[in-house]
Amino acid sequence: MIMATALVLLMTPGLALFYGGMVSAKSVLNMMMLNFGAIGVVAVAWSLWGYSLTFGPTWAGGIFGDPSTYFGLNGVSDAESLGAATGVPFLVMVAFQATFAIITVALVSGAVADRTRFGPWLVFVVLWLTFVYAAVAHAVWGGGFASADGAIADALSTPIDFAGGTVVHINAGAAALALALVLGPRLGFGRVAFKPHNMPFVLMGSALLWFGWFGFNAGSEFAADATAGRAFLNTLIAPAAAMLAWCLVERIRDGKPTSLGAASGIVGGLVAITPAAAAVDTFGALATGVVAGTLCALAVTLKYRWRYDDSLDVVGVHLVGGMVGTLMIGFFAHLDEGTTWAPDGALNGLLYGGDLTQLVSQAVVAFLALAVSFTGTAIIAQLLKVTIGFRVSSEVERNSIDIAEHGEAAYEEA
């Protein structure tokens, strides 16, 4: 679990490289700093109140955990660990879950690339972690309404989110949409071609994300067993299928597959398999990858039609991919395979002997998470916009956000 935690932490610098390559040369440092800033802020806030808000005893009408129970993480017992059944110490589980919170908020930054002030972003991270991420994660993983003990399980079946399709990707994707709408489009959006300045960065960033994702998904079993092995294998094959599907869409639509499409397809497949990693068999993983790669490739073009400037396609990849993976469980959940995992009260999918119950359960939690995240993010972003300001000036955006916000440039002229 310590190794899995290190792998998941590596995903955020990998994301910084992935996002950094996709923006212009004059804003690459700012883009990467938004991600590194998330590491600093979330690690501190998580150790003080974030973990307790998420995994403490249900409090505040079931919306959050009690923030005082594990405040500061002193005096805790390993018997209270999320991985107590498999012998994982309490503090190791705290660190593992911290890396999930870090990558989730870092993902949101891609929607507002090229126009975000660094200081207000750090304030946003604190508020979003506290009021949005903690609420959604508590609902699904901390004993709230979308957990095995919650209202959705009582009415239908237990929603399955093995490693964060709802908590991480739908949550981040919905937040990205809200933030992009509040901040508004980049100068020239719809008229200027915003091309990636460094595609090798993008490809290496996607490789680091894939590498770290093995810790993300397999580590979520909290044990080295057959279920972790199933999650590990599915994390290999689903993104591979998604990459091929995305490239095929590009070949048919545009005439040529691109390296950006291949990298984005990998990430889309990783996103989609995350909630289902231990709940589907090989055929389910392949189907999830193909559907995610196809739909995400089509979805990323919608921002031009609907006029929302999601700079680096967080909505098209993470929201759509998270929805695909979460809903595909309702079709492909194979919970009696022997190497797959299921919480109490979850059912097989429609194609494996089940009925519509699990699909409906998955849909309910997915759309509730979307609504909570979008609404909460919009409120936070609007408050920051009208108080301290969130976006750089037009002059800074045209010239160099790196120089204005950080006093340095990524590439010094000879």
C-alpha positions as CSV (number, residue, x, y, z in Angstrom):
1,M,0.0,0.0,0.0
2,I,2.9,2.3,0.6
3,M,4.1,1.6,-3.0
4,A,0.6,2.1,-4.3
5,T,0.4,5.4,-2.6
6,A,3.7,6.5,-4.1
7,L,2.4,5.5,-7.6
8,V,-0.8,7.5,-7.2
9,L,1.1,10.6,-6.0
10,L,3.3,10.3,-9.1
11,M,0.1,10.7,-11.2
12,T,-0.2,14.4,-10.3
13,P,3.3,15.3,-11.6
14,G,2.5,13.1,-14.6
15,L,-0.7,15.1,-15.1
16,A,1.3,18.3,-14.8
17,L,3.4,17.1,-17.7
18,F,0.4,15.9,-19.7
19,Y,-1.4,19.2,-19.2
20,G,1.8,21.3,-19.5
21,G,2.5,19.9,-23.0
22,M,-1.1,20.7,-24.2
23,V,-0.9,24.5,-23.4
24,S,1.1,27.2,-25.1
25,A,4.7,27.8,-24.2
26,K,3.9,31.1,-22.4
27,S,1.6,29.4,-19.8
28,V,3.2,25.9,-19.3
29,L,4.7,26.8,-15.9
30,N,1.5,28.2,-14.6
31,M,-0.4,25.1,-15.8
32,M,2.1,22.8,-14.0
33,M,2.1,25.0,-10.9
34,L,-1.6,24.6,-10.6
35,N,-1.0,20.9,-10.2
36,F,1.9,21.1,-7.9
37,G,0.1,23.7,-5.8
38,A,-2.7,21.2,-5.4
39,I,-0.3,18.7,-3.9
40,G,0.9,21.2,-1.3
41,V,-2.6,22.5,-0.3
42,V,-4.4,19.2,-0.2
43,A,-1.7,17.3,1.6
44,V,-1.8,19.9,4.5
45,A,-5.6,20.3,4.6
46,W,-6.2,16.5,4.3
47,S,-4.0,15.8,7.3
48,L,-5.8,18.4,9.4
49,W,-9.5,18.1,8.6
50,G,-10.0,16.6,5.1
51,Y,-9.7,13.0,6.0
52,S,-12.0,13.3,9.0
53,L,-14.6,15.2,6.9
54,T,-14.5,12.4,4.4
55,F,-14.2,9.3,6.5
56,G,-15.2,10.4,10.0
57,P,-18.5,9.3,11.6
58,T,-21.4,10.6,9.6
59,W,-22.2,14.2,10.7
60,A,-24.1,17.3,9.6
61,G,-27.2,15.4,8.5
62,G,-25.2,12.8,6.7
63,I,-23.4,15.2,4.3
64,F,-19.9,15.0,5.9
65,G,-17.9,13.1,8.4
66,D,-17.2,14.7,11.7
67,P,-14.1,16.9,11.2
68,S,-13.0,16.6,14.8
69,T,-12.8,12.8,15.0
70,Y,-9.4,12.5,13.2
71,F,-8.3,16.1,13.3
72,G,-4.5,16.2,13.0
73,L,-4.4,12.3,12.9
74,N,-3.0,12.0,16.4
75,G,-4.1,9.2,18.8
76,V,-5.6,7.0,16.1
77,S,-5.9,3.3,16.2
78,D,-5.1,0.8,13.4
79,A,-8.4,-0.9,14.3
80,E,-10.1,2.2,12.7
81,S,-8.2,1.9,9.4
82,L,-10.2,1.6,6.2
83,G,-7.9,-1.4,5.5
84,A,-8.1,-2.9,8.9
85,A,-9.5,-6.2,7.5
86,T,-6.3,-6.6,5.4
87,G,-3.9,-5.3,8.0
88,V,-3.2,-1.9,6.4
89,P,-2.3,0.7,9.1
90,F,-4.5,3.7,9.6
91,L,-1.9,6.3,8.6
92,V,-1.0,4.4,5.4
93,M,-4.7,4.5,4.4
94,V,-4.8,8.2,5.2
95,A,-1.9,8.8,2.9
96,F,-3.3,6.6,0.1
97,Q,-6.6,8.5,0.2
98,A,-4.8,11.9,0.3
99,T,-3.3,11.1,-3.1
100,F,-6.8,10.5,-4.5
101,A,-7.9,13.9,-3.2
102,I,-4.8,15.5,-4.7
103,I,-5.3,14.1,-8.2
104,T,-9.0,14.9,-8.3
105,V,-8.6,18.6,-7.7
106,A,-5.6,18.7,-10.0
107,L,-7.7,17.3,-12.8
108,V,-10.1,20.3,-12.6
109,S,-7.2,22.7,-13.4
110,G,-7.2,21.6,-17.1
111,A,-10.5,23.2,-17.8
112,V,-9.2,26.7,-17.0
113,A,-5.7,26.5,-18.5
114,D,-4.2,29.7,-19.9
115,R,-6.2,32.1,-17.7
116,T,-6.1,31.3,-14.0
117,R,-4.4,33.2,-11.2
118,F,-2.2,31.0,-9.0
119,G,-3.2,32.5,-5.6
120,P,-7.0,32.3,-6.0
121,W,-6.5,28.8,-7.4
122,L,-5.0,27.7,-4.1
123,V,-7.9,29.2,-2.2
124,F,-10.3,27.4,-4.5
125,V,-8.4,24.1,-3.8
126,V,-9.0,24.5,0.0
127,L,-12.7,25.4,-0.4
128,W,-13.4,22.7,-3.1
129,L,-11.7,20.0,-1.1
130,T,-13.6,20.9,2.0
131,F,-17.1,21.5,0.6
132,V,-17.3,19.4,-2.6
133,Y,-14.7,16.6,-2.6
134,A,-15.3,15.6,1.0
135,A,-19.1,15.6,0.5
136,V,-19.0,13.4,-2.6
137,A,-16.4,11.0,-1.2
138,H,-18.2,10.7,2.1
139,A,-21.4,9.9,0.3
140,V,-19.8,7.1,-1.7
141,W,-16.9,5.8,0.4
142,G,-17.4,7.2,3.8
143,G,-20.8,5.7,4.8
144,G,-23.1,8.3,3.2
145,F,-26.2,8.0,1.0
146,A,-24.4,6.3,-1.9
147,S,-22.5,3.7,0.1
148,A,-23.5,0.1,1.0
149,D,-25.3,1.5,4.1
150,G,-27.0,4.4,2.3
151,A,-30.4,5.2,0.9
152,I,-29.6,4.2,-2.7
153,A,-28.6,0.7,-1.6
154,D,-31.8,0.4,0.5
155,A,-34.0,1.4,-2.4
156,L,-32.1,-0.3,-5.3
157,S,-28.7,-1.9,-5.0
158,T,-25.3,-0.8,-3.7
159,P,-23.6,1.5,-6.3
160,I,-20.2,0.2,-7.3
161,D,-17.3,2.7,-7.5
162,F,-14.2,0.6,-6.9
163,A,-11.5,3.3,-7.3
164,G,-13.2,6.6,-8.0
165,G,-15.3,6.9,-11.2
166,T,-17.8,8.9,-9.3
167,V,-15.7,10.3,-6.5
168,V,-12.8,11.3,-8.7
169,H,-13.8,11.6,-12.4
170,I,-17.4,12.6,-12.5
171,N,-16.7,14.9,-9.6
172,A,-13.7,16.5,-11.3
173,G,-15.4,16.7,-14.7
174,A,-18.6,18.4,-13.4
175,A,-16.4,20.8,-11.4
176,A,-14.4,21.5,-14.5
177,L,-17.5,22.4,-16.5
178,A,-18.8,24.7,-13.8
179,L,-15.4,26.4,-13.4
180,A,-15.0,26.9,-17.2
181,L,-18.4,28.5,-17.4
182,V,-17.8,30.9,-14.4
183,L,-14.3,32.0,-15.7
184,G,-15.4,32.3,-19.3
185,P,-13.6,31.3,-22.5
186,R,-10.0,32.2,-23.4
187,L,-9.3,35.1,-25.7
188,G,-9.9,34.0,-29.2
189,F,-11.8,30.8,-28.3
190,G,-13.6,29.5,-31.4
191,R,-11.3,31.6,-33.7
192,V,-7.8,30.7,-32.7
193,A,-6.3,27.2,-32.9
194,F,-4.9,26.5,-29.4
195,K,-2.3,23.9,-30.3
196,P,-0.2,21.9,-27.8
197,H,3.3,23.3,-27.6
198,N,5.1,20.0,-26.7
199,M,3.5,16.7,-27.7
200,P,6.4,14.6,-26.2
201,F,5.4,16.1,-22.8
202,V,1.8,15.0,-23.5
203,L,2.8,11.4,-24.4
204,M,5.2,11.1,-21.5
205,G,2.6,12.5,-19.2
206,S,0.0,10.0,-20.3
207,A,2.6,7.2,-19.8
208,L,3.3,8.4,-16.2
209,L,-0.5,8.6,-15.6
210,W,-0.9,5.0,-16.8
211,F,2.0,3.8,-14.7
212,G,0.6,5.5,-11.6
213,W,-2.9,4.3,-12.3
214,F,-1.9,0.7,-11.5
215,G,-1.4,1.8,-7.9
216,F,-4.7,3.8,-8.2
217,N,-6.8,0.8,-9.2
218,A,-5.0,-2.2,-7.9
219,G,-4.2,-0.5,-4.7
220,S,-7.9,0.2,-4.0
221,E,-8.3,-3.5,-3.1
222,F,-6.0,-2.8,0.0
223,A,-4.5,-6.3,-0.5
224,A,-2.2,-8.3,-2.8
225,D,-4.8,-10.8,-3.9
226,A,-6.7,-12.1,-7.0
227,T,-9.1,-9.1,-7.0
228,A,-6.1,-6.7,-7.1
229,G,-4.8,-8.8,-9.9
230,R,-8.1,-8.4,-11.8
231,A,-8.0,-4.6,-11.3
232,F,-4.4,-4.5,-12.4
233,L,-5.1,-6.5,-15.6
234,N,-8.2,-4.4,-16.5
235,T,-6.1,-1.2,-16.0
236,L,-3.8,-2.5,-18.8
237,I,-6.4,-3.7,-21.3
238,A,-9.2,-1.1,-21.1
239,P,-6.9,1.9,-21.8
240,A,-5.3,0.0,-24.6
241,A,-8.7,-0.6,-26.2
242,A,-9.7,3.0,-25.6
243,M,-6.5,4.3,-27.3
244,L,-7.2,2.1,-30.4
245,A,-10.8,3.2,-30.5
246,W,-10.0,6.9,-30.2
247,C,-7.4,6.6,-33.0
248,L,-9.9,4.8,-35.2
249,V,-12.5,7.6,-34.7
250,E,-9.8,10.1,-35.8
251,R,-8.9,8.0,-38.8
252,I,-12.5,7.8,-39.9
253,R,-13.4,11.4,-39.1
254,D,-10.2,13.3,-39.8
255,G,-8.1,11.0,-42.0
256,K,-5.2,10.5,-39.6
257,P,-4.8,9.3,-36.0
258,T,-2.9,11.7,-33.9
259,S,-0.5,11.4,-30.9
260,L,-2.7,13.7,-28.9
261,G,-5.7,11.4,-29.7
262,A,-3.7,8.3,-28.6
263,A,-2.6,10.0,-25.3
264,S,-6.2,11.2,-24.7
265,G,-7.6,7.8,-25.5
266,I,-5.3,6.2,-22.9
267,V,-6.5,8.6,-20.3
268,G,-10.2,8.2,-21.3
269,G,-9.9,4.4,-20.9
270,L,-8.2,4.7,-17.6
271,V,-11.0,7.0,-16.4
272,A,-13.7,4.6,-17.5
273,I,-12.2,1.4,-16.0
274,T,-11.6,3.1,-12.7
275,P,-15.0,2.4,-11.1
276,A,-15.3,-1.0,-12.7
277,A,-11.7,-2.2,-12.4
278,A,-12.5,-5.1,-10.0
279,A,-16.1,-5.6,-11.0
280,V,-15.9,-6.6,-14.7
281,D,-14.2,-9.5,-16.5
282,T,-11.9,-9.2,-19.5
283,F,-14.7,-8.7,-22.0
284,G,-16.3,-6.1,-19.8
285,A,-13.0,-4.2,-19.6
286,L,-12.5,-4.3,-23.3
287,A,-16.0,-3.1,-24.0
288,T,-15.6,-0.3,-21.5
289,G,-12.4,0.8,-23.1
290,V,-13.9,0.7,-26.7
291,V,-17.0,2.6,-25.7
292,A,-15.1,5.2,-23.6
293,G,-12.5,5.8,-26.4
294,T,-15.2,6.3,-29.0
295,L,-17.5,8.5,-26.9
296,C,-14.8,10.6,-25.4
297,A,-13.3,11.2,-28.9
298,L,-16.6,12.5,-30.0
299,A,-17.4,14.4,-26.8
300,V,-14.3,16.7,-26.9
301,T,-15.6,18.5,-29.9
302,L,-18.9,19.5,-28.2
303,K,-17.2,22.5,-26.5
304,Y,-17.1,24.3,-29.8
305,R,-20.7,23.7,-30.5
306,W,-22.0,24.5,-27.0
307,R,-19.5,27.3,-26.5
308,Y,-17.9,26.3,-23.2
309,D,-14.1,26.6,-23.1
310,D,-12.9,23.4,-21.4
311,S,-9.3,24.1,-22.3
312,L,-7.8,20.6,-22.0
313,D,-11.0,18.5,-22.4
314,V,-11.5,17.6,-18.8
315,V,-15.3,17.4,-19.4
316,G,-15.0,15.4,-22.6
317,V,-12.5,12.9,-21.1
318,H,-13.2,12.8,-17.3
319,L,-16.9,13.6,-17.0
320,V,-17.9,11.5,-20.1
321,G,-15.4,8.8,-19.3
322,G,-16.4,8.6,-15.7
323,M,-20.1,8.4,-16.7
324,V,-19.3,5.7,-19.2
325,G,-17.4,3.6,-16.7
326,T,-20.0,4.0,-14.0
327,L,-22.9,3.1,-16.2
328,M,-21.1,0.2,-18.0
329,I,-21.0,-1.5,-14.6
330,G,-24.8,-1.8,-14.9
331,F,-24.3,-3.9,-18.0
332,F,-21.0,-5.8,-17.4
333,A,-20.7,-6.3,-13.6
334,H,-19.6,-9.9,-13.2
335,L,-19.6,-10.3,-9.4
336,D,-19.5,-14.1,-9.3
337,E,-16.4,-14.6,-11.3
338,G,-14.3,-15.3,-8.3
339,T,-11.6,-12.7,-8.8
340,T,-13.9,-9.7,-9.0
341,W,-15.1,-7.6,-6.1
342,A,-18.4,-6.3,-4.9
343,P,-19.7,-4.5,-1.9
344,D,-22.6,-6.0,0.0
345,G,-25.9,-5.5,-1.9
346,A,-24.4,-5.0,-5.4
347,L,-25.8,-7.1,-8.3
348,N,-24.6,-8.5,-11.5
349,G,-25.0,-6.4,-14.6
350,L,-27.7,-6.7,-17.3
351,L,-25.5,-8.9,-19.6
352,Y,-24.5,-11.2,-16.8
353,G,-27.8,-12.4,-15.5
354,G,-28.9,-9.3,-13.6
355,D,-31.8,-6.9,-14.3
356,L,-31.9,-3.2,-14.6
357,T,-31.5,-2.6,-10.9
358,Q,-27.7,-2.2,-10.8
359,L,-27.8,0.0,-13.9
360,V,-30.4,2.3,-12.3
361,S,-28.4,2.4,-9.1
362,Q,-25.3,3.4,-11.0
363,A,-27.1,6.1,-12.9
364,V,-28.6,7.6,-9.8
365,V,-25.3,8.0,-8.0
366,A,-23.6,9.3,-11.1
367,F,-26.1,12.1,-11.7
368,L,-26.3,13.0,-8.1
369,A,-22.6,13.4,-7.9
370,L,-22.6,15.5,-11.1
371,A,-25.3,17.8,-9.7
372,V,-23.6,18.2,-6.3
373,S,-20.2,18.9,-7.8
374,F,-21.4,21.3,-10.5
375,T,-23.5,23.3,-8.1
376,G,-20.9,23.4,-5.3
377,T,-18.1,24.4,-7.7
378,A,-20.2,27.1,-9.4
379,I,-20.9,28.7,-6.0
380,I,-17.3,28.6,-4.8
381,A,-15.9,29.9,-8.2
382,Q,-18.4,32.7,-8.3
383,L,-17.6,33.9,-4.8
384,L,-13.9,34.0,-5.6
385,K,-14.5,35.7,-8.9
386,V,-16.5,38.6,-7.3
387,T,-14.2,38.9,-4.2
388,I,-10.5,38.3,-4.9
389,G,-10.7,37.7,-8.6
390,F,-9.9,34.4,-10.3
391,R,-8.8,35.2,-13.8
392,V,-5.8,37.0,-15.1
393,S,-6.2,40.2,-17.0
394,S,-6.5,40.2,-20.8
395,E,-3.1,41.8,-21.1
396,V,-1.5,39.0,-19.1
397,E,-3.4,36.4,-21.0
398,R,-2.1,37.8,-24.3
399,N,1.5,38.2,-23.2
400,S,2.7,35.6,-20.6
401,I,0.9,34.3,-17.7
402,D,4.1,32.6,-16.6
403,I,6.0,35.9,-16.3
404,A,3.1,37.7,-14.6
405,E,2.2,35.0,-12.1
406,H,5.6,33.3,-11.4
407,G,8.3,35.7,-12.7
408,E,9.9,33.2,-14.9
409,A,9.6,31.5,-18.3
410,A,9.8,27.9,-19.3
411,Y,12.1,28.5,-22.2
412,E,14.6,31.3,-22.2
413,E,15.4,32.9,-25.5
414,A,19.0,32.6,-26.7
